[in-house]
Amino acid sequence: MVATRELRAVLSRRGFRRMLGVRLSSQFADGLFQAGIGGSVLFNPQMHSSPVSIAAGFAILLLPYSMIGPYVGVFLDRWSRRNILVMANLTRALLIVPSAALLWFGHADLPFALIALVIIAVNRFFLACLSASLRHVVEDERLATANAVANTLGTIAFTAGLATAVGLLSVVGAKFHGYAIIVLTALLGYAASSLLAKVLFHWEALGPDAADRQRHSHLSVPQALAVAARGMVDGARHLRSRKVAYYALLAQGGARGLYGLLTIATLLFAKTMGHGKEFLGLVFAFGAVGALVAALVTPAATRKWGGQLWLLALLAVDAGAIAALTLSFKPWMLLGGVFVLNIASGGMKIVVDTSIQHECDDEYQGRVFSVNDTAFNSLNVVGLFIGAYLLPVDGRSVLAMVCIAAGYATLATWYFSVLRRGTLIRA
């Protein structure tokens, strides 16, 4: 009943509903775009992809978050966040055209990779801006529920984009022309998201506050870039002084590295088995349902036990799920593991995001979320490359699964020791 009441309270906020419209249209387009470029590498018979090239493709999708991370937070604290949402997706909509054209003609090489890199990098501004803006549309005490709803529906929208792309493949074909058409359809989602942000929000509605803008408005562009470079350090220092958020972020970072290793193992397994595209579609579907369950249970769990104890429980669940469900490499057991792991991953993200929003000063919100997103994606890529170099070509390695389970168990033990020392408070 409490969870239902909280959900209704969050959804009753017009600003939050409007922000959901901006988010969901964009993340649906993300699913289409990433399915187009990812499928052209994984399942395109016109290309022959190695494990390392697959990991490199994911690095293109994820590392822009790390490359421009030091510069994002400070600009989020200086510029109109509504305008960032508008321009980010307008830019991506325009860049979709040359990227689709290159893919159509089979030029999935450096120019295509660079454009894809920019499109994904701009998404860095967009997602961090949404996180930093959330406290302007819901009350502080409802941030956990709002994060759960936004992140879960965003994941579902992304998965719907992937599913739509898979459906389109049966019509357009799984070759360069087909993947180019899928990429081009993403333009509609990005354009819609940009238009919604422009129409639904006043330029000051999502922050930063006038005092924070005034503090930075006198800086020139070179000075602003220098401040941005220092902003990452400032955000990290501020985060370091906020123990609850800091240790939660460290735990999530370790978990993301292990998650990356599992991701590459699953992709290699799907690539070498019969009906690989169908199995991968089920992986995304089970993952989306897991994220939905995380959104439903995490707000209530954190209210009852606190975010830190819930995060500890999720780490322990990860260790048990890997040990119980993945060692046989049976497809349906692997799907069960995906379901449980995405409950845990989604729950951890909600806990970490909410801890940052609760603990960190509004002046530092953008910079701290930049630190968080950079760690989240960089460590995921590290796990992907470790798996690409160490796993067999079919992804099957019982030893690797045992090591991953042990890794999650070690994280849980460390985090438990932090809690026992009394370093953290119940929040």
N, C-alpha and C positions, 0 to 999 in steps of 0.2 A: 504493500500500500504506500509506504514511504517513497519507494522508487518510482511508482506511478505518479505520485503527487509531484515529485521533483521533476520528472520528465515533462509533465503537463506545464509546470511553472516555467521551465526553460523554453518550451515550444510556444508558450504564450507571448514571449518577447518578440515583437515585430522585427527589431533589429537583428536578432539571432536568426529568425526565419529568412530574412533577406540575405544574411551572410551565408546561410546554407545554400541558397540558390546560386550565389556566386561561386561557392566552393564546388558544389556537385556538378555543375555544368563544366567546370574546368577539369575536375578529376575524371569525369567521363571521357573527355577529350584526351586526357593523359593516357587512359587505358587504350584508346584507339591508336594514338601515336606510338606508344611504347610497344604495343602488339605488332604494329607495322614494321618498326625498325628491329625489334627483337626477333620476330618471326622470320624476317628476311635473313637473319644470321643463323637461327637454330634449325628451321625446317624448310628452308628454300633449297630445292634440289640443284639450283644453279650455283650454290655456294657450298664449300666443304669446310666446315668450321671445326677447329680444335678446341679442347677445353680452355686453353689460354685465351683464344680469341673470344670465346663466350664470356669469360671473366672480364676481358677488356671491353666488351660491349656493355656489360653492367657498369664498368667503371665510367664509361661515357654517360650512362644514365645517372650515376650517383655522385661521382667526384666533383662535378661543378658545385655542389653544395659545400665542399671543402675548399675549393679554389677561391670562391668569392665570399666565403663565409666571413672572413675578417672585415669585409666592407659593408655587409648587409645591415647588421644591427644598428650601426650608427645612423645610417640613412633612414632606417625605420623610425628612429628617434628624432629625425630632423624633418623629414618630408611628410606630406599628407599621405597617410596609409591608404586612404580611398583612392588617391591618384595613382599610387603604386599598383594597386589591384587592377585599375583600368589599363594602365600602360603596359603592364607585364603581359597580359593576355592579348592585347592588341598587337604587341611586338611578335608574340608567338604565332598568332594567326597569319601575320604577313610572312613570317619565315617558313611556314608550312609549305607555301607554294614552291619555292626553289628546292626544298628538300624532297618533295614528292616528285618533282620533275627529274631530279638526279636519279632517284630510285627507279622511276619509270624506264629510263634509258640504261639501267644496269650499272650506274656509277656509284656503287656503295663503297666509295673509297674515302680519301682524306677530305675533299670538300664536303661530301655528305656528312661525314663524321663531325666536322667542325660546325656545320649548321645545327646538327642534332645536339651538339654540345651546348651551343648558345640557347637553343630552345629549352633544354633541361635546366641550364644555369638560371635562366630567367624565372623558372618555376621556383627557384630558391627564394627569390624575393617574394613571390606570391604566397607560398606556404608559410614562411616565417612571418609575413605581414598578417595573415589570418590569425596566427597564434597570438601575436602581440596585440591584435585588435579585439580579441575576444572579451576582455574585461570591460570594454566599452559598450557591450550589448547585453551582458548578463551580470547579475550580482556576484560578488566575490564568493559567497557561500555556496553558489551553484556552479562554480567553475568545473568541478569534477564531473558533474552530470553533463554540462555543456561540452566539455572535452570529449566525453564518451560518445555523445550523440554525433558531434561533428566528425571525429576521427572515424567512427564506425560507418556512418553514412558515406563519408568520403571514400573509404575502402570499398564499400558496396558499389558506389558509382564507378570507381576505377575498375572493379571486377566486371561490372556491366559493360563497360567500354571494351574490355578484353573479350567478353563473351560475344558482343556484337561483332567484333573483328573476326572471331572464329566463324560466326555465322556468315559473314560476308565472304570469307575465303571459299566457301562452297559455291559461291556465285562467280567471284572474280578470279579464282585460282591462286594457288600458293607459289606464284613466281613473282618476278620483279614488278610486272604490271599490276598484279593483284595487290601486293603490299603497298605499292604507290597509291592506289585508290584508297586503301584503308588509311594511310597517313593523311591524305587530302581531306578525308571526312572529319578529321580532328579539327580542322579550321572552323567548322560550324560551332563546336563547343567552346573554343577559345573566344571567338567573336561574341557569342552569347554571354559568356561570363564577363567579358569586358563591358559590354553594354549594360548588363544588370548592375554592375558596380557603379557605373556612371549615373544611371537613372535612380537607383534606390538609396544612395547615400550622399549626404552633403559632404563637401570636401574635408570638413573638420570633424565629421561624426566619429571616426575611428581612431582619432589621435594622430600624432602626439599632442599633448596639451600645449596651449599657447606659450606657457612659460618655458617649456623644453625647446620649442621651436625657436623662440627668441634667443635662447642661450647659444644656439649654434648658427643663427642666420648670418652672422657677420663674417663667417669663414669663406675664403676663396675655395675653388675646386681643389688645388693642390693641398691646401691646408685641410680641407675636408677629407681627402684621401689619407693624409697623414694621421688625422684623428681616427679615421676608420681603421687603419692598421693598428693603432693603439687601442681602439675600442674593443677588439677581441681580448686583449690582455686585461683591460678594465672589466669587461664582462666576466672573464674567468676569475679574476680576483674577487669580484663581488659575489660570484657563485661560491667560491671557496669559503667565504665567510658565512654562507647559509648552509649549515651542515645537512639538514634534511634533504634539500634539493641536490646538494653536491654528491653525497654518497648514493643517492638513488640514481643519479646520472652515471656514476662510475659502474654501478651494478648493471644498468641497462647497456652501457657500452660494451662490457665483457660479453653479455648475452648476444649482442648484435654480431660480434665476431663469430661466435659459434653458429648463429643463425645463417650467416653468409656461407659457412662451410656446408651446412645442411642444404642450402639453396642450390649450390653447384652440384652436389651429389644427386639431388632430385632431378635437376635438369639433365644431367648426363644419363641417369637411369631412364628418363622419359625419351631421350633422343635415341637410345639404342634398343628400346623395346618396341614391339608392335603396337600400333595405335597410340603412338607417343603424343600426338596433338590432343587426342581425346583424354588421355590420362592427365596431361598438363592442365587441360580445362577443368577436370575434376579437382586437381590440386588447388587451383585458384578458387573454385567454388567452395571447397571445404575450408580453405583459408578465410574466405569472406564470412562464412557462417561462424567460424571461430571468433573472428573480430566482432561480429554482432553479439555473440554470447558474452564476450569481454565487456562490451558496452553495457549490457544489461546487468551483469553481476558486479562489476567493479565499483560503481558508485555506492551501492548498498554495502559491499564488503569493506570499503574504506571508511564508511560511516561507523560500522560496527567494530572493526579491528584497527583502523588506522591504515594509512597508505603504506607505511614501512613494513608492517607485518604482512600485509597483502602482497607486497613485492617479494618478500622472503618466501611466502607460500608458492608464488608463481615460479620462482627459481627452482624450488624443490620439485614442483610438478613437472617442469621441463626435464629435469634429470630422470625422473621416473618414467616419463613418457618415451624418451629416447631409448632407455634400457628395455622397456616392455614392448614397444611397437615397431622399432625399426630394424632390429638385428636380423630378422628373417628376410627382409626385402620383399615381402609379399605386398602387392599393390594396395590391397584394401587396408592392411595394417599400416602401411605408410600414410595412407589418407587419414587414418585415425590419428597418427602422429602429427600430421599437418594441422588437423583440427585443434588438437590440444595445444600445440606450440603457438598457434595464432591467438588462442585465448590468452595464453601467457604473454605473448608479445604485445598484444593490444592492451592488456591490463597494465603492463609495465609502462607503456607510453602514456597512458592516462595518468598514472601515478606521478611520473616524472614531470609531465607538462603542468599538472595541477600544483605540484610542489614548487615549481618555478614561479607560477603565477601567484601563489600564496606568499612565498617568502621573499622574492626579489622585488626591489623597488621599481615602480613604473618607469623611472628614468633609465633603468638598465634592462628592461624587459627585452627589447629588440636584440641587444648584444648577447644576453644570456641565452636566448633562443638560438642565436647563431652558433654559439658554442655547442649547444645541445644537438642541433641538426648536423653540424660538422662531425662531431664524434659519432653520432648515430650512423651516418653514411660511410665515413672513412673506415670504421672498424668492420662494417659489413663487407666492404670491398677487400679489406685485408683477408677476411675469412674466405671470400670467393677465390682469391688468387692462391691461398694456401691449398684449398681444395683442388684447384685447377692443376697445380704442380704435383700434388701428392696422391690424389685419388686415381684409381684405374679409369679407363676410358668409359666404362659402363656405370661408374659411380658406386659400384658395390664394394664396400669395405667394412667388414664387421669391426675390425680394429678401430677404424675412424669413428664409427658410431659409439663404441665403448669410450673412446677418448672424449667425444663430445658430451656424453652423459656424465663422465667424470668432471668435465669442465663446468657444467651447470651445477653439479654437486659442490664443487670447490667454491664457486661464486656464492652459493647459498650458505655454505659454512662461513665464509668470510663476512658476508652481510649479517649473519646471525651474531658473529663475534662483535661487530660494530654496534649492534643493538644492545648486546649484553653489557658492553662498556658504558652504556648510558649516554652515548654520544648524541643520539637522536631523541627527539620528542615525539609523542604520539600526535599525528596530524593527518 
